[in-house]
Amino acid sequence: MREQNSSVFSDPNGAILKELYELKQLVIQQGQAQKEVLSAEECAELLGVSVCYVYRLTSEKRLPHYKPQGKKIYFKRVELLDWLLSHRISPDAELTEHVTKRVRQASHGRL
């Protein structure tokens, strides 16, 4: 603890500015995490894709979005998260279990 304090005092501008920058980034991230309506840039960041790809998905009507004035596009965070989770791919074990269950039902005449 003592060593950390002495490094802050030996280089007060660098260390303090770094800490301030990190705190600012945390505040920005928390603010964005609480926003309900996102811009295209924020949507791209949330999805981990480029803004260009976000626009492509909206033009193909594959991504839920809003265009209130006909120009700028907005997204609801909840709908984006639902959209992400709607593209689930089942593991092989789960598919095998499902097929086995259906075969058993068919053999018992309950399909």
ROSEKE-674182 format. One record per residue (C-alpha): residue number from 1; residue in three letters; x, y, z. Coordinates in nm, 3 decimals, decimal comma, m for minus. Layout:
BEGIN
+------+------+---------+---------+---------+
| resi | resn |    east |   north |      up |
+------+------+---------+---------+---------+
|  NUM |  ALA |       X |       Y |       Z |
...
+------+------+---------+---------+---------+
***
This chain:
BEGIN
+------+------+---------+---------+---------+
| resi | resn |    east |   north |      up |
+------+------+---------+---------+---------+
|    1 |  MET |   0,000 |   0,000 |   0,000 |
|    2 |  ARG |   0,285 |   0,234 |   0,088 |
|    3 |  GLU |   0,457 |   0,162 |  m0,245 |
|    4 |  GLN |   0,141 |   0,247 |  m0,440 |
|    5 |  ASN |   0,105 |   0,580 |  m0,258 |
|    6 |  SER |   0,467 |   0,674 |  m0,323 |
|    7 |  SER |   0,430 |   0,599 |  m0,696 |
|    8 |  VAL |   0,124 |   0,824 |  m0,712 |
|    9 |  PHE |   0,316 |   1,106 |  m0,547 |
|   10 |  SER |   0,630 |   1,055 |  m0,756 |
|   11 |  ASP |   0,432 |   1,080 |  m1,081 |
|   12 |  PRO |   0,113 |   1,256 |  m0,975 |
|   13 |  ASN |   0,001 |   1,364 |  m1,320 |
|   14 |  GLY |   0,035 |   1,026 |  m1,491 |
|   15 |  ALA |  m0,107 |   0,805 |  m1,218 |
|   16 |  ILE |  m0,393 |   1,035 |  m1,125 |
|   17 |  LEU |  m0,489 |   1,092 |  m1,487 |
|   18 |  LYS |  m0,484 |   0,717 |  m1,549 |
|   19 |  GLU |  m0,709 |   0,653 |  m1,248 |
|   20 |  LEU |  m0,941 |   0,933 |  m1,354 |
|   21 |  TYR |  m0,963 |   0,793 |  m1,707 |
|   22 |  GLU |  m1,043 |   0,443 |  m1,577 |
|   23 |  LEU |  m1,316 |   0,580 |  m1,348 |
|   24 |  LYS |  m1,463 |   0,780 |  m1,636 |
|   25 |  GLN |  m1,475 |   0,468 |  m1,855 |
|   26 |  LEU |  m1,655 |   0,275 |  m1,579 |
|   27 |  VAL |  m1,915 |   0,551 |  m1,542 |
|   28 |  ILE |  m1,971 |   0,557 |  m1,919 |
|   29 |  GLN |  m2,008 |   0,178 |  m1,935 |
|   30 |  GLN |  m2,255 |   0,173 |  m1,646 |
|   31 |  GLY |  m2,458 |   0,451 |  m1,805 |
|   32 |  GLN |  m2,476 |   0,262 |  m2,133 |
|   33 |  ALA |  m2,571 |  m0,059 |  m1,955 |
|   34 |  GLN |  m2,876 |   0,117 |  m1,810 |
|   35 |  LYS |  m2,993 |   0,284 |  m2,132 |
|   36 |  GLU |  m3,311 |   0,132 |  m2,273 |
|   37 |  VAL |  m3,285 |   0,284 |  m2,621 |
|   38 |  LEU |  m2,957 |   0,256 |  m2,812 |
|   39 |  SER |  m2,809 |   0,419 |  m3,121 |
|   40 |  ALA |  m2,664 |   0,214 |  m3,407 |
|   41 |  GLU |  m2,314 |   0,261 |  m3,266 |
|   42 |  GLU |  m2,421 |   0,145 |  m2,919 |
|   43 |  CYS |  m2,608 |  m0,148 |  m3,075 |
|   44 |  ALA |  m2,296 |  m0,253 |  m3,264 |
|   45 |  GLU |  m2,093 |  m0,237 |  m2,944 |
|   46 |  LEU |  m2,350 |  m0,444 |  m2,753 |
|   47 |  LEU |  m2,365 |  m0,709 |  m3,027 |
|   48 |  GLY |  m1,990 |  m0,705 |  m3,088 |
|   49 |  VAL |  m2,023 |  m0,630 |  m3,461 |
|   50 |  SER |  m1,948 |  m0,336 |  m3,688 |
|   51 |  VAL |  m2,192 |  m0,050 |  m3,739 |
|   52 |  CYS |  m2,199 |  m0,139 |  m4,109 |
|   53 |  TYR |  m2,321 |  m0,489 |  m4,022 |
|   54 |  VAL |  m2,591 |  m0,345 |  m3,794 |
|   55 |  TYR |  m2,720 |  m0,134 |  m4,085 |
|   56 |  ARG |  m2,711 |  m0,439 |  m4,310 |
|   57 |  LEU |  m2,917 |  m0,642 |  m4,062 |
|   58 |  THR |  m3,173 |  m0,361 |  m4,036 |
|   59 |  SER |  m3,200 |  m0,319 |  m4,413 |
|   60 |  GLU |  m3,263 |  m0,694 |  m4,441 |
|   61 |  LYS |  m3,523 |  m0,658 |  m4,162 |
|   62 |  ARG |  m3,343 |  m0,922 |  m3,955 |
|   63 |  LEU |  m3,281 |  m0,699 |  m3,653 |
|   64 |  PRO |  m3,567 |  m0,528 |  m3,463 |
|   65 |  HIS |  m3,529 |  m0,150 |  m3,484 |
|   66 |  TYR |  m3,711 |   0,183 |  m3,485 |
|   67 |  LYS |  m3,684 |   0,470 |  m3,730 |
|   68 |  PRO |  m3,903 |   0,748 |  m3,585 |
|   69 |  GLN |  m3,805 |   1,027 |  m3,824 |
|   70 |  GLY |  m3,708 |   0,816 |  m4,120 |
|   71 |  LYS |  m3,334 |   0,866 |  m4,083 |
|   72 |  LYS |  m3,168 |   0,771 |  m3,755 |
|   73 |  ILE |  m3,215 |   0,415 |  m3,630 |
|   74 |  TYR |  m3,278 |   0,322 |  m3,266 |
|   75 |  PHE |  m3,287 |  m0,011 |  m3,087 |
|   76 |  LYS |  m3,441 |  m0,135 |  m2,762 |
|   77 |  ARG |  m3,180 |  m0,310 |  m2,548 |
|   78 |  VAL |  m3,431 |  m0,575 |  m2,434 |
|   79 |  GLU |  m3,526 |  m0,660 |  m2,793 |
|   80 |  LEU |  m3,161 |  m0,688 |  m2,895 |
|   81 |  LEU |  m3,089 |  m0,927 |  m2,608 |
|   82 |  ASP |  m3,398 |  m1,132 |  m2,696 |
|   83 |  TRP |  m3,284 |  m1,138 |  m3,060 |
|   84 |  LEU |  m2,939 |  m1,262 |  m2,955 |
|   85 |  LEU |  m3,086 |  m1,539 |  m2,743 |
|   86 |  SER |  m3,338 |  m1,645 |  m3,009 |
|   87 |  HIS |  m3,061 |  m1,783 |  m3,228 |
|   88 |  ARG |  m2,979 |  m2,077 |  m3,003 |
|   89 |  ILE |  m2,803 |  m2,376 |  m3,153 |
|   90 |  SER |  m2,867 |  m2,702 |  m2,971 |
|   91 |  PRO |  m2,572 |  m2,925 |  m2,883 |
|   92 |  ASP |  m2,552 |  m3,268 |  m3,047 |
|   93 |  ALA |  m2,637 |  m3,449 |  m2,723 |
|   94 |  GLU |  m2,960 |  m3,252 |  m2,691 |
|   95 |  LEU |  m3,057 |  m3,325 |  m3,052 |
|   96 |  THR |  m2,983 |  m3,696 |  m3,007 |
|   97 |  GLU |  m3,198 |  m3,704 |  m2,694 |
|   98 |  HIS |  m3,485 |  m3,532 |  m2,878 |
|   99 |  VAL |  m3,468 |  m3,776 |  m3,172 |
|  100 |  THR |  m3,454 |  m4,076 |  m2,937 |
|  101 |  LYS |  m3,760 |  m3,949 |  m2,751 |
|  102 |  ARG |  m3,953 |  m3,898 |  m3,077 |
|  103 |  VAL |  m3,862 |  m4,249 |  m3,198 |
|  104 |  ARG |  m3,986 |  m4,400 |  m2,871 |
|  105 |  GLN |  m4,311 |  m4,204 |  m2,896 |
|  106 |  ALA |  m4,358 |  m4,316 |  m3,258 |
|  107 |  SER |  m4,298 |  m4,680 |  m3,169 |
|  108 |  HIS |  m4,566 |  m4,655 |  m2,899 |
|  109 |  GLY |  m4,807 |  m4,489 |  m3,139 |
|  110 |  ARG |  m4,805 |  m4,151 |  m2,963 |
|  111 |  LEU |  m4,652 |  m3,931 |  m3,229 |
+------+------+---------+---------+---------+
***
